[in-house]
Amino acid sequence: MALFLRRSPVNTDKYVTHTSREQTRIEETLAPFFGVYRSTIGANKTLRLLRDKTVPWLLASLQKLPASICYLDCSRTWILYWVLHALELLGWDLVEEEAKPGFSFPVTSAAIVKWISKCFTRCTDPVTGEVYGGYGGGPVQLPHLAPTYAAVCALCIIGTPEAYESIPKEELLRWLLRLKTPEGSLRMHEGGEVDVRAIYTCLAVATLCNLRTPELELGVADYLLRCQTFDGGMGSEPYDEAHGGYTFCGLASLLLLRSTARLDLPRLVRWV
């Protein structure tokens, strides 16, 4: 938000590029829309979140999404997680509200759990007959680590016994192990891309579901260390350019593995 509240130009370090010019153009285009926010800044230069308007808007998103975002059909578990997490941050708990006398809302926590369960896609190995699976972005979609992360996080936010018990843990672990690569990384889905996002989402899901095993973690920390670049950040895979999103995933993964001491932290902090 500070980006649009400041009135100074973009810091280009006295080296103007096409990217910096585009950044300036976008900021100048969007700046007028943030006038309303500037008008609400207090003496301490902070913004006030309109909670009484945000909560109803989020609750409406749990009921029906506008047709304009139909292109996000493969991200419906993500949208659900974002809404539930935002409500949680605002101190609004669906399960607690359901327990209050007279509470009436068309979407229940049980209904959400039931819908998420429909997003779990089971697969069968044609050779071994092994059954495994993960969550897709919506019902009958390809199992993918990103929506699996979102679905499991959403279930944990709901936090009821039914929510936890709805996760097919054995099948989920079999799928996670199938995503491991020989060099110690993971794929986002079978036949999919290999990068540190897959490692983070896998480790987060395995941690939340108590599915972490030596086999799943074998070689992962070593792979992550090879993703740190000469300038201190972390890339999507070894020898890739450092990137903020991948650095978050890499560092968070090493935290889960309790291996951050092996990382060059001073160099990482300098890069940040």
ChimeraX attribute file (.defattr): number of C-alpha atoms within 10 A of each C-alpha:
attribute: neighborCount
match mode: 1-to-1
recipient: residues
	/A:1	8
	/A:2	7
	/A:3	11
	/A:4	17
	/A:5	14
	/A:6	11
	/A:7	9
	/A:8	8
	/A:9	11
	/A:10	14
	/A:11	10
	/A:12	11
	/A:13	6
	/A:14	6
	/A:15	7
	/A:16	11
	/A:17	10
	/A:18	8
	/A:19	10
	/A:20	14
	/A:21	13
	/A:22	11
	/A:23	14
	/A:24	14
	/A:25	12
	/A:26	11
	/A:27	15
	/A:28	13
	/A:29	10
	/A:30	11
	/A:31	15
	/A:32	12
	/A:33	11
	/A:34	12
	/A:35	12
	/A:36	9
	/A:37	16
	/A:38	16
	/A:39	9
	/A:40	13
	/A:41	13
	/A:42	10
	/A:43	6
	/A:44	6
	/A:45	10
	/A:46	12
	/A:47	13
	/A:48	10
	/A:49	11
	/A:50	8
	/A:51	12
	/A:52	9
	/A:53	9
	/A:54	14
	/A:55	17
	/A:56	12
	/A:57	12
	/A:58	16
	/A:59	17
	/A:60	13
	/A:61	15
	/A:62	17
	/A:63	10
	/A:64	8
	/A:65	12
	/A:66	7
	/A:67	8
	/A:68	7
	/A:69	8
	/A:70	11
	/A:71	8
	/A:72	14
	/A:73	14
	/A:74	16
	/A:75	17
	/A:76	21
	/A:77	28
	/A:78	23
	/A:79	21
	/A:80	20
	/A:81	22
	/A:82	16
	/A:83	20
	/A:84	24
	/A:85	18
	/A:86	15
	/A:87	20
	/A:88	14
	/A:89	10
	/A:90	14
	/A:91	11
	/A:92	14
	/A:93	16
	/A:94	18
	/A:95	15
	/A:96	9
	/A:97	14
	/A:98	14
	/A:99	9
	/A:100	9
	/A:101	7
	/A:102	8
	/A:103	8
	/A:104	10
	/A:105	11
	/A:106	8
	/A:107	13
	/A:108	15
	/A:109	18
	/A:110	14
	/A:111	11
	/A:112	17
	/A:113	21
	/A:114	14
	/A:115	14
	/A:116	26
	/A:117	19
	/A:118	15
	/A:119	23
	/A:120	27
	/A:121	19
	/A:122	17
	/A:123	16
	/A:124	11
	/A:125	9
	/A:126	8
	/A:127	6
	/A:128	7
	/A:129	9
	/A:130	12
	/A:131	15
	/A:132	22
	/A:133	24
	/A:134	28
	/A:135	29
	/A:136	29
	/A:137	26
	/A:138	24
	/A:139	18
	/A:140	13
	/A:141	16
	/A:142	21
	/A:143	25
	/A:144	25
	/A:145	28
	/A:146	22
	/A:147	27
	/A:148	26
	/A:149	25
	/A:150	24
	/A:151	30
	/A:152	24
	/A:153	22
	/A:154	24
	/A:155	24
	/A:156	16
	/A:157	18
	/A:158	23
	/A:159	13
	/A:160	15
	/A:161	10
	/A:162	14
	/A:163	21
	/A:164	17
	/A:165	11
	/A:166	16
	/A:167	20
	/A:168	16
	/A:169	18
	/A:170	12
	/A:171	16
	/A:172	25
	/A:173	22
	/A:174	16
	/A:175	23
	/A:176	26
	/A:177	16
	/A:178	16
	/A:179	23
	/A:180	24
	/A:181	13
	/A:182	9
	/A:183	11
	/A:184	16
	/A:185	24
	/A:186	28
	/A:187	22
	/A:188	24
	/A:189	20
	/A:190	16
	/A:191	8
	/A:192	12
	/A:193	12
	/A:194	18
	/A:195	21
	/A:196	30
	/A:197	25
	/A:198	28
	/A:199	29
	/A:200	24
	/A:201	23
	/A:202	28
	/A:203	25
	/A:204	20
	/A:205	24
	/A:206	20
	/A:207	13
	/A:208	14
	/A:209	17
	/A:210	12
	/A:211	17
	/A:212	16
	/A:213	12
	/A:214	7
	/A:215	10
	/A:216	22
	/A:217	17
	/A:218	15
	/A:219	16
	/A:220	22
	/A:221	22
	/A:222	15
	/A:223	18
	/A:224	27
	/A:225	20
	/A:226	14
	/A:227	24
	/A:228	27
	/A:229	21
	/A:230	13
	/A:231	13
	/A:232	20
	/A:233	25
	/A:234	30
	/A:235	24
	/A:236	23
	/A:237	22
	/A:238	17
	/A:239	13
	/A:240	12
	/A:241	16
	/A:242	22
	/A:243	14
	/A:244	14
	/A:245	13
	/A:246	22
	/A:247	23
	/A:248	16
	/A:249	22
	/A:250	30
	/A:251	23
	/A:252	18
	/A:253	25
	/A:254	23
	/A:255	13
	/A:256	14
	/A:257	13
	/A:258	11
	/A:259	15
	/A:260	17
	/A:261	9
	/A:262	11
	/A:263	17
	/A:264	14
	/A:265	14
	/A:266	10
	/A:267	15
	/A:268	19
	/A:269	10
	/A:270	10
	/A:271	15
	/A:272	12
